Each structure stands twice: as C-alpha cells, then as structure tokens.
C-alpha cells in the first residue's frame, strides 16, 4: 500500500512535468536537476517510468484481495 502511494506520487510528478512540457515547452525536472542529460535527471526520469509501469499493475488488481490483506 505504501509502495502504491509512492509510485502514484512519482507518476503524478511525471504527468505534471509532461503537462508543463506540452503547454509551456518547459521541463521542470531538467531545470531543477541541471539538464536532461544530467545523472540526477536521468535517475528521476527512470523512477517516473518505473512508477508508470507499477501503476499499470494497479489497474488489474482485485480490490477485494487488497481489503483482505489489510
């Protein structure tokens, strides 16, 4: 459950960043981390991508199984 929230937060950050790129042509992550090719930017972009994959798995989970596990 905690991992879901962390991954969902990262996915939201990625979505907001893509929204800024689409609307304003401004990459917030690259700006904060020193460019798109900096090591920190690449780590953040990778984590956001992995979070997106994790969120796909959230679509296919059975809600009843989650309630039983809690």
Secondary structure, 3 states (H helix, E strand, C coil): CHHHHHHHHHHHHHHHHHHHHHHHCCCHHHHHHCCCCCHHHHHHHHHHHHHHHHHHHHHCCCHHHHHHHC
